Amino acid sequence: MAVRFFQNPMPEFVPEATPSTPQEQEEALTVGDSLPKLLAMPHAPLSERLKRAALDLKETIVIETWGVSWRKDGDFSLYCGVLGTAFLLLKSYEVTRNGNDLSLCSQIVKACDAASVRSRDVTFICGRAGVCSLGAVAAKHAGDDESLRYYMAQFEKIKLSKDLPDELLYGRVGFLWACLFLNKHLGQGTVPSSYTAMVVDEVIKSGRRLGRKGRCPLMFEWYGEKYWGAAHGLAGIMHVLMEMELKPDELEDVKGTLKYMISNRFSSGNYPASEDDRKSDVLVHWCHGAPGIALTLVKAAKVFGDKEFLDAAMEAGEVVWNRGLLKKVGICHGISGNAYVFLSLYQLTGNVKHLYRAKAFACFLLDRAHKLISGGEMHGGDRPYSLFEGLGGMAYLFLDMIDPSLSKFPAYEL
């Protein structure tokens, strides 16, 4: 089997160099290996370089995903479709306050609204709820009360079928995340807890039914597989449940499920992709493996104040540092997504080691991603300009590196 990651060439830590003039910094990067110089660059000039790179990428992404490409494939999803471009534009607007970004974001969401109106998918990342909730938040930013009312009315029409799975990308918790997104940006109670409680109850009942057959309090299936990861499995479901109002016994089941995962991780600190796949220690992705689970463990450390969760999250972070420079660029299964593990650990602990590691992954992408992709050494993604598989995720990470204390893994952390 081919090695899925690059050997990490970066030192454990590089202190920041003495600030120099912008001209001296640019000249230094043209001589010798530029990666060590980027690693030593102070935050202010580096964040400016990352910002410029992100905004340049954003323009390319808009051209490549909106217009001809959009008319050709019609993918409205946040995951690989044009709604991901709208989400990136909203992020760009929040950073730069460029009104053109917000206007184009709203325009794209309007097209996604028309394309998704008959969709049976109900989640934030892949379904109708993502379109309506992002549309409402963009309208709120724009002061467009008419559009805000429209998108909220459309959101209220979304129906959850009885045969819906429970996972994040296509299931109930993916809808719940959209509710949380609305409450965060439009105000608590926008989606009342009396409504979300009914969905949470269905998720808990489903997890307990399958959990009774094993030692894990909650267990779930998606297409016959008992996944553990963020996209389709336990980590994603637990992550969202910890954001909800849970009864004490439900909270204990979430805690017990996470402890079960920790006690059954690989000796390397990585995690199985599924309950029945306990031998294949190869995936170090947000979707399957240590990165997505680490983000959930950081959340658990905040919710429960249990050192076991913090220790396990940091151990997973070591896996990401050693094996997380993947030969892909995106946030779902690429370097961009893996960098968020370090940002999350930094926010929790304040330890600059984690901030340096996030900076290192971002600098590796800034310095080498385009060369590695063009040389065939790195996969640019089946949808190379998308948010979750391609350069959209890299641009989003670069924007988040401007103020690492506020960064959030897109469509996962709140």
N, C-alpha and C positions, 0 to 999 in steps of 0.2 A: 504494500500500500504506500502511495506517495506521501511524503511528509506534508502536512497541511499548513505548517507555519514556518516563518523565517526564524532562524536562530537570532535571539535578541543581541544585537551588537552594542547596546548602549550600557554605559557604566551604571552602577547602582545609584550614584548621585553625582551631579555636576553642579558646583556652586556657580551662582551668577557672576558674570564678569563685571568689571568696572564699567559703568555706562560710558559710551563714546558717542560721537556725533553720528547722525543718521548716515552721512556719506561714508564715514569710516566703517560703519556696520555693513553697508552694502558692499564696499570694496573687499572687506574681510571674507564675505561669503563667496566671493569669486575665486578665492585662492585655496587650494587643497580640498579636503573633505568638509563639506558645509554642515553636515549633521552635528558634529561636536560643537560647532560655533552657534548653531541654533539652540542647542541644549544649554549653552552658557549665556544666552542672550537674556537680559533683564525682562521682566514681565511687560512693561509698557511698550517697548519697541517690538517685542515678539507678538503681543496681542494685536498690534497695528498690522503686522505682516499677515497674521491669521485672518484678521478682518478683511483686508484687501483681497486675499485669496478666496475667502468665503463669498464676498460680493461678486467677484469675477465668476466664480463657479455658479452662483445663483443666476447670473445673466445667461450663461450657457445652458443651464438646466431649463430655464423658462423657454428658451428657443427650441430645445430638443424635445420637450415634453408637451408644450402647449402650442396648438396650431395644427400643423400637418400630422404629427405623431398622434395627437389626441383624436383627431378625426378618423385616424386609421384604426386604432385599437379600442378606444372608448373606455379604457380602464379608469374608473373614477375613484379607486381605493386610495387610502393613505399609504398602504404598504408598498405597492409598486406603481400606482397610478398617479394621475395628475393632482389628486387631492394632497398627496405628499408635497408637491410643488407649492400648493397654497399654504400648507403648514409651514414650510420653509420661508415663504414670503412673510407670513405673520411673525415668525421669529426675527427675520431681518428688520421688519418694521419696529418691533419692540427694542431692537438694539440701536437702530439708526434714526427712527422716527421719520423715515422717508414715506410720505403719503402715497407715492406711486406704488410701493410694495403692498400697502393695505388695499388700495383700489384694485390692483391686479388679483390679489388674493380673493377679494369678494367676487370679482368677475369669474374666476375659475370655479369657485364654489357654486356659483349660480349655474354654470354648465354641468357640474357634477350633480346638482340637485335634479336637473332634468333627466340626466342619464341614470340616476339611481332610484327614481320614484317607484319603479316596479321591482326593485331588488328585494330578495328575501333575506339577505344578509343584514344583520342588525347591529353589528359591533362598531366600535370607534375606528379600528385599524382597517377593517375590510368591508364595512357595511354602511347602511343608511344613517346610522346614528352618528358616524363620524362627519358626514356631510352636514347634517342638521346642526350638530353642536358646534362645529367649527364655523359654520355660517352665522350662527347666533353670536358667537364671541367676536368674530370679525365685524359684524354689524354694530355690536356694542362699542368697539373701539372707534368705529366710524361715526357714531352718533346717529345711526340709521335705525330709528325706532320701528319703522314699518317693516323692514327686513328682519329685525330682531323678533317681532311678533310673528312674522311668517314662519321663520325657522323653528321657533319654539312650538308653534301650532303643528308643524310637520313632525317635530320630534315626538309630540304627544300622541300622534297617530301610529307610531311604531308598535307593532304587536309581536310579542315573543311566543313562538309556537311551543307546544308541549314537547316536541321531539328535539328541541334545541340542545346542543352539547353545552358543557359548562366552561370550556376553555376561553382564552383571551382573544384569539384571532377571529373566531367564528361563533363563539358561544355567549352564555349569559354574562360572564364577568366582563367580557368585552363591551357589552351594553352598559353594565354598571360603571365601567371606567368612563364612558361618555357622560353618564350622570354626574360623576365626580368632577369631571372637567367643567361641566356647566356650573356646578355649585362653586367651584373655585373661582371662576372668572366672572360669573354673574351674581354671585352671592349665595350663601348657605340657605338652603330651603327652596332654591329655584326648582330643583326636583325634590319633592318632599320625601323624608325618610319613611313615611308610611307606604310610599310606593316602592322604593328600593328594598324595603324590608321583605316584601313578598318575593322578590327575585332572590335575595339572599337566602331566604328560607328554602327555596327550591334547590339552590346550590348545595346548601348544607345537607338537606335530605338525600340528595343524589350522592354526595360524598360519603355519607354515613352508610348508605346501602351497600356500596362496594367496599368501604372500609371495614365492615364487620367480617369480611372474608379473609382478613389479614391482620397484621399487628399495627398497621397504620390507621389512625382514627378516621381520616378522610382519604378517599381514593377516587379517581375519575378515569374514564376511558374516552378516547377520541379515535374513531375508526378501529376499535378493537385493541388499541395500545394504551397502556397505563403510563403515559408520559410524565416526566418529572420537570421538564424545563419551563421557561417563561412563556413561550408562544402557545403551547398546546397542553401544558400539564400543571403539576402541583405548584411550582414556583409562581407562575402567573396567577393562578387562582388564589393562592394564599396571599399574594401581594395585594390584590384587590380587596379580599375579605378583611385584611387588616386596616383598610381605609373606611370600612363600614361600621355601623353601630351593631355590635354583636352582643348576644347574651353571654354571661360568664361561661356556661358550658360549651358554647360555640367557640369562644376565644380559646378555651383550653384545648379543644380539638385542633384548632389551627396551630397552636403552640406544639402540641403533641405530634402533629404531622411533620412540622419542620424539624423537630428533634429526631424523628424517625429517619428523615432524609440525611441528617448529619451523621447519625450512627451507622448508616449504610452507604456512606460515600466511599470512593476509592481511597486506597492508602496514599495516593498522590495528592489528595485534597480535591480532586475533580469529582464530578457527579455523573451517574449513569443517565443515559437519555430516557430510559424507561424502566419500569419495575422489573421487566423480564429480560433486561439487557445489562447484566451485572459484570460483564467481562470486557466490554469494548470501551476502554478509556482513551477515546480519541477526539471527541467533540469538545471544543472550548469556545462555545458560541453563546450569544444571548439566548437564542432559541433553544439550544440543548447544551447543557454543561454548566461549568462553574460561573461564567459571567452573569447570566440571568439569575441564577440562584443566589449569587453573592449580593446582588441588588436587593433581593427579597430578604436575605439575612440581615442586611443593614437596616432595612425597615423593621424587621423583628427585634433587633437590638434596641431600636428607639421605642417600640411599642411595649416590650416586655422588660426592658432593662436587664436582660439576662446576658452575662458575660459569655456564655457558651455560644450565643449567636454572633457576638462580635468576633470571638476567636475564630469561628468557622468562616465568617466573612473574610477576615484577613488571610486565612489559609487559602481560601479560594482566590483571593487577590494575588497570592504568590503563584498560583497556577497560571493566572492570566498574564502576569509579568514574564514568566518563563516560556509559556506556550501560546500566548495570545496575539503575537504578531502574525495574524493569519494571512494567507495569500489571497485574501479578498478585502475589499475596501469598505463594505457597508456596515450598517448598525445591527442587522439581524444576525449575520454570521461573518463579521469582518472586524478589522482593526478599530474602526470608528466606534462601533458599539462597545467593544471591550474597554476602550479608554474610559467609558463612563463608570466602570467599576471603581477606578481610582478616584474619580471625582466624588463619587458617593462616599467612599471611605474617608476622603479628606474632609468632607462636610461633617461626617460623624465624629471623627477623632481630632481634627485640627492638625494632624501630623503632616508636615510638609513632604515627607517621603512619598505619600500618595499623590500629592499635587505634582511633584516632580515626575512621577510615573505617567500621569495623565499628559503632562507636557511632553514627555518623551515619545509617547505614542502619536500625539498630534504632530510633533516635529518630524517623526519618521514619515508620516503621511505627506506633510507639507514638502519635505525634501525629496521623497523617492516614489510616491504613489504613481504619478503620471509616467515616470520613466519605467517603472516595473510593469505597469499595465501595457504600455506601448511595446515593451520588450517581451511580453508574453509570460513574465514571471509572476504576475499577479492578475487575478480574475477581476474584471471591472464590474461583474454582475450581469445576469441575464437581462436585466433592465438597468443599463449602466448609469442612467441619470435619476433613478428613483430614490426615494427617501430611505427605504429599508434595505435595498440591495446595492445601491450604487453611490454616486458622488453626492447625491442629495444629503445622505447621512454624514458624509465627510464635511460638507459645508455647514451643516447644523452643529457638528462638534466644534468646528473652528469658531463659530459665533459664541458657543457656550464657553469656550476657553477665554473669552474676553473678561468675564467675571465668573471664575470657577465656583465661587461660593453660592451662586444662584443656578448652576447648571442642573438640568433634569434630562434623563434619558427620554427622548420623545415618545409620547403615547404610552409611557410606562410609569415613570416617576411623576408625581404631582408637585 
